[in-house]
Every structure is written in structure tokens, then in C-alpha cells.
Amino acid sequence: MIQYMSPFISNLSTYTDPLRKLLHKNSEWQWTKSHEEAFHKIKNLVHKRVTLNYFNTEKPTTIEVDSSLVGMGAALIQEGRPIAFASKSMTEIESRYANIERELLAVVFALERFHTYVYGKHVTIFSDHKPLENIQYKNLAKAPPRLQRLLLRIQPYNTTIVHKPGKGMIFADYLSRVNPTPGEELELDAVIHQISISDEKYNALKEETAKDTELACLKSQIIVGWPDEAKEVPQAIKKYWSMRDYLSVENGLILKNSSIVIPESMQNLILEKIHEGHQGIEKCQLQARNSVLWIGITKDIHNKVKCCEICEQYSKSQVKQPLMQHEIPTQHTWMDKIFCSSQTTTAKCLL
């Protein structure tokens, strides 16, 4: 933070000299009164001399955003000088959001906080979370419900989200960890999809999800955030890499969009429920598509229907009867007769 603001503080190196000596390779770490005085002096310089600039509508505007497990921060910047700062602590619910959801929530928070400055004006938003660059261009209907609500709140603004490494985002990174103001829980804007489930089934799903080692690893990865490359993902959950932007954690369950990711111990039970009405393969897959999910569910439904004895027994009645063929050629013969009534010919009929 101090190094970033150094161009706007005169003689900063003089004040930081005692502290920099502590960082020398062979120096002994010993915090003394002189170090304490230098530290507080620098804090006062930042507080008093680094003033906010006036906003200029003609200059390009950028916003730096960042989030952590405890808060989110944003800085409105023009030509490298800060115009305004904002920070907000995470609620208990928000702290359990997936990493991509927390980062997008920080974008929403920044735009709504700086609405007076940025509404009707193009603004570039810098985030250290690379997936945000792609999620802003994806089909809204294919995003998870929570991301849909956040993306809808961004639509009134003319924005471009650009990835920027975290080490270059001094303001936002600092503000996301210093969050003096209490947060407020987000209100539900709309129900995108609703799954009917009893309390008993919900509790069972929640318990089995917690027991499943693979899903426990997946849940942790969703909350912490996905790495930039698939090779950095634990082997057990690499198969979820392609759907990483659509996964979220909600009340102990893992969701892909609106579908619940089912733990292995309950997959057979869910298959029985899906095929309870003994429908065909396509209808069973359609029924499962918007409610449940696991890797290989399409193949499992196919095998379940094919191996169902009841379906095998009654499906034969719907089979079309084969065309009956004669045993030997010319077993039956026939001919067509055409009678002519013309007066110009004596023929009575033509064969």
C-alpha cells in the first residue's frame, strides 16, 4: 500500500529508512522505539497527504475490486489517483459463497456504491479472478441462479471486466481485508428454479454429501476458488473442471445451476425414484436434467431402463408386427382386367 502511494508522498524514503534496514539479509530483527515512531509517521503521511482527487467525467475511469472470506473492497481510480474507496464486511451467508460468486458480488457492490460516478459511463473493472472475464459474456440462462441475480444487477452499467494479478491491486486487496462496516444480507430478487424436496430427504442429502470424500473436496474447492489450470486441481475432482463456473454451494449441498450433485451413496436410490413411473430413457433423462446430477448419470439411466424387467415385459406389446411373407414364389398369382367401352375396338378387356 505504501509503495503504491509513494509517488504522491514526498521524501518517503527518508521515513522508511529505519524499517527497510530490518529487511536486510543479515540484519537482526529487533523492533525498537525508532521503528515504532517511523511506522506511525508513515501512517500519518498516508492519512494526511494522500488526498482523494476530484472526479473528472472526461477521463477514463477504472474500478479495482477484490474479495476475501471476511469482506470486499473497491477503489474508484482515474489516472492512478484514487477518487473514492469502499469496503464492506461479508455476512455469514456471503462468506460461504463460492469464490467466483464472492468476486462477482464485489463487482456488484462497487458499481452500486459508485453509481453516481459510473452510471451512463464506460468503466473498466479490474479483478484478480480470471473466470470473471468469461462469465460476463456467457448466456445468462446457463449461469447458476445466484450468479444470474448478480449478473442482472450489473446489466444497467456499461462495464468491461479485465483480469489483473492480485499483486497489482493494492487498494482493493487492502480494503477487502479491512472491513469496518457491518454487512447486510442480500435479499432474494427472484426464484429461478425450485426443487420440491422433503425435510427428511434434504437432511439425508446434506449428511451424505458431508460424508462423501469426493464431494467434500469439491465443496472446499468451490469455496476457495478454482486454479487457473486443470493440472492444479486434485485428481479426485478433475472431472468437474469443465463445469466449474456453474458449481455453487447452497446450505450444505452442491449445485450445478439448479441441479443437486448427488453423493455416490444415494445415486441408486435416486435412480429408483427417476424410473419409478417406468418411463423410457429419454423421459427419465429429461426428468433428471433439471433436478439432480452426478458424473455418468446419463449412462446410469440408460442401463437402469434397459435392465428393468417390468419395462422389458410390457414393452414387447408395443412392438410392430413384422410383414408376413409367402413361403414360395408364385404361391399366389393375380391379374388386372381393364374393360373398354370404346366403339373403335372389338376387344372387350385387356389383361
Secondary structure as UniProt FT lines:
FT   HELIX           2..5
FT   HELIX           6..8
FT   TURN            10..11
FT   HELIX           12..21
FT   TURN            22..23
FT   TURN            25..26
FT   HELIX           33..49
FT   TURN            57..58
FT   STRAND          61..67
FT   STRAND          71..78
FT   TURN            79..80
FT   STRAND          81..89
FT   TURN            92..93
FT   HELIX           94..96
FT   HELIX           99..113
FT   HELIX           115..118
FT   TURN            119..120
FT   STRAND          123..127
FT   HELIX           131..135
FT   TURN            136..137
FT   HELIX           140..142
FT   HELIX           145..154
FT   TURN            155..156
FT   STRAND          159..163
FT   HELIX           166..168
FT   HELIX           170..177
FT   HELIX           199..211
FT   HELIX           213..224
FT   HELIX           230..232
FT   HELIX           235..246
FT   STRAND          247..250
FT   TURN            251..252
FT   STRAND          253..256
FT   TURN            257..258
FT   STRAND          259..261
FT   HELIX           264..266
FT   HELIX           267..274
FT   TURN            275..277
FT   HELIX           281..289
FT   TURN            290..291
FT   STRAND          292..293
FT   TURN            295..296
FT   HELIX           297..306
FT   HELIX           309..315
FT   HELIX           316..318
FT   TURN            329..330
FT   STRAND          338..339
FT   TURN            343..344
FT   STRAND          349..350
//
